[in-house]
Amino acid sequence: GFRFERKKRGDKLEVLMIKRLGKRKLLNHDEVAGMVRAEFSSDVSLNEATLEGKSGKEQVELFMKVDVLLAAHGAGMTNLIFMVPDSFVFELFPPEWRFACYQRLASNMRLQYRKEMAKGQRGPQCDKNEKSIACLYAGTRDRDFTMEPSVVKEGMREAISKVWSKKYSL
């Protein structure tokens, strides 16, 4: 029952910010969400959501309406396959993690994409052996992290501009 509705200038873009409950949490989620609301309230409607506990149908319905997805790297991002082409995916990475599977998926789905990596070091699991499984997962991929709000602000500015120009041709 989904029908794409073209937005016009003056409408707000739909931004979904995923709030992770398990590993790879954005420790300053509330600060980043507050910055998005404060800086872009006239341009976007921000929806913060956790995906845990949502049915598949609820997740599909959530992602179908998204213009900009703002999320930490994680399996919930696979739902980007339900986004309308030319929407924007803004992926946040913990320090030192660079696996670009969602970038490739976004490209395959004709979505616009940007990534940013948090500043910081690998975890102590990497001190003994940088090539160990413990370093790969607990020391890099699965770490909770903090993002500089100014970095997210710059990315959101780009996302809003590109969605208006490419998705809505304005």
N, C-alpha and C positions, 0 to 999 in steps of 0.2 A: 503494500500500500504506500510505498514511498514515492513522492514526487518532488523533484528538485525545484525549488523556488528561487528565482534570481533576485538578488538583493539590489537595492538602489542606494545611491548616496544618502546618508542620513540614517540608514539602517545600521544596526550593530552586528558585527561579526560574532559568531559563536566560538568561544575558546573553551576547550576542555583541558583542565589541568588534573592529571592523575595523581592521586595521593596514595603512595604505596604504604602498606602496613607491615610488610616483611622486610627482607633485606633490600639494600640499595635505596633506602629512604633519603629523601631530600630533607636534611635536618632543619633547614630554614624555610620549609614549605610555606608556612604562614606569612613570613616576611616577604617572600617572592610573590605570593598571591596578593598580598596587600599592596605591593609595588605595582603589580599589573592593574589592580583596581584603581589605584590612585593616579597612575600615569595615563591609563587608556580607557577610563570609564565612559568617555563620550564615544569611543570607537568600538568597544567590545563588551559582550556579556560573558563574564567568567563563570564557568561551572566547574567546581572542584568535586571530583568523584573518586571513590575507591571502587575497584572492580571486584574485589573479593565479595562473594555473597550475591553478586548479580547473576541472573540467568544469562544464557547465551543470547536469547531474544532481547533482553534489556541492554546488553552490551552492543548488539547490532544497532538497536534504535538510538543509543547514545552517540555512537560514532557516525551514523548517517548524517547527522545535523552539524557536525563539527567543521568549522572553517580552519581553525588552528588547533593542533594538538600539541600540548606542552607536557612532556613526560620524561621521567628518568628511564634509562635503558631497562627494559624488562619485558617479559612475555606478554603482558597486557597490550603492548604496542602492536601485536599481530592483528588486533582489531582495526588497524589502519586500512586493512583491505576493504572495509565497509565505508570508507570516506569517499566523497565525490572527487573525481579528478580535479587537479589544480588547487586542492586544499593544501594546507601547509603543515608539515611535521617538524617540530622543534624538539630534538632529543638531547637530553642532558646525561653526561657520562661521569662516573666516579673518576678520580685521578688515575691516570695510567691505563684505563680500559679503552680499547679502540675497536672492538668488534662491530663491524658495520652492517650487520644482517638487516636491520630495519631501514637503513639507507637504501640498500638494494631493493628491499620490498617496496619502499616508497617510490623508488624510480620505476619499478615494474608496474605500479598502480597509477602512474602519471601524477604523483604528488610532488609538491615542492618540498625541499628538505634543508634543514640546517642542524648542525650539531655543535655542542660546546662541551668541553671537558673541565671539570672542577679542578682547581689548583690544589696541590697537595702531593704527598709522597705515597708510595706503596705501603701497605701494612707491614707489621713486624713479621708476618708469615714469610716474607720475601728475604729476610736478613740472612738466613742460612743458604737458601738455594733459590735464585730468581726463576729457575725453570721448573720448579716443583708445582705439583697440582695445588698444594695449599696456597702458594703464592698466586697462581693463576686465578683461583676462585676467591678465597677469603682475603687475600692480599690486594687484589685489584677489583675484579668484577663485582663482588658482593658487598662492598663497603658502603656504609652510609656516608653521605657527603654534603657539603655546603656549596651553594652556587652564589657568586657575587650578583646581587640584584642588578647592578649596572650592566652586566653581561647579558642577563635575561632581557633587560629593557631594550638593549640594542637589537637583539634577536627578534623581539616582539615587534619592534618598529619595522624591521625588514619583512616579517611575516605579514603584518597588516597591509603594508604597501603592495607586496607581491600578490596577496589574495585578491585585493581590489583590482589590480591591473590584469592578472591572468585568469582568475576564476570568474570574476564578474565583468571583466573588460571595461573598467572605469578608471 
